[in-house]
Amino acid sequence: MSERPTLQQLRYFCALAETGHFRLAAERLGITQPSLSLQIGKLEQVLGQRLVERGRSSVLTPVGREALARARDILQAVESLVEACDPAAQGMPGTVRLGVSHTLGPYFLPHAVRLLHRRHPGLRLVIREAAPRALIAGLQEGLHDLVVTQLPVGSADLVVRRLFREPLHLAVAREHLLAARKTVTEADLAGLDVLTLGPDYMLHDQIGELCRRVGAHLRQDYEGTSLDALRQMTAMNMGVTVLPALYLGSENAGPDPDVRTLAFAGSGLWRSVGVAWRRSSGAQKRFDVITDAAREVAARDFRGVLTVEG
């Protein structure tokens, strides 16, 4: 094989794989669909393999899936090389693809983004929301550069930094027997029906373990897809639920909230939140800046609510 794939062809191929459609990939890249099709065809010709099944959606062939993993590794290595050698790339200008959990993004991230934009106006954040397990999969596949999610995250290929601990509160309907109380113990959940998010969320595992520990009933016939859905189901007295403090401060505030919330007595119930990125990404400086900004916001804007870690 005398001819070699170009970086442009690899970028085009990765964009096609991520969007699953020639038209969508061309729009993302800012080129015409025929131009994209031509470059993908040239890449296949150079490699001597069919990479994409043509049809209504562009599905990768088995060889294409293998090539995609290698193409992403090559592009990440080139990006790391540029950042390591180019003084301009060592500064803050540039783009970071940031993934964040649905249960965190709307309630915390805007504060951190404002701080980062003020201090580093050349830093561009492309933000995508997803469930935590999908975030980690997307991070490992190269869809995200950095993710903000509930911990733990276990992978030797990832760097993980703790940001803060966030209290979790019990939410009950206004007519519930516990509604008049200000605090609750974990033992008070014994025998109660508990609503929670689906298995794609780490909160599901945490609440499931709590239910097993205290003898509560984790409802299997309903698993919420959002914190709003959990709150609304709880307001209808279909069970109790556990909700994060940041969400409650944003969506259940006011003189007549939908549900009553109770703090857990003693050491309380918490979830840990952190950031993660691939060890091979080569953008340590940018990620450290984002991590430091998130911790500063947690300490400054959410004093008395969040406990900074790390």
Secondary structure, DSSP 8 states (H G I E B T S, - for coil): --S---HHHHHHHHHHHHHSSHHHHHHHHTS-HHHHHHHHHHHHHHHTS--EE-SSS-EE-HHHHHHHHHHHHHHHHHHHHHHHH-HHHHSS-EEEEEEEETTTHHHHHHHHHHHHHHH-TTEEEEEEEE-HHHHHHHHHHTS-SEEEEES----TTEEEEEEEEEEEEEEE-TTSTTTT-SEE-GGGGTT-EEEEE-TTSHHHHHHHHHHHHHT-EEEEEEEESSHHHHHHHHHTTS-EEEEEHHHHHHHS-SSS-SSEEEEESTT-EEEEEEEEEETTS--HHHHHHHHHHHHHHHHHHTTTT-EE--
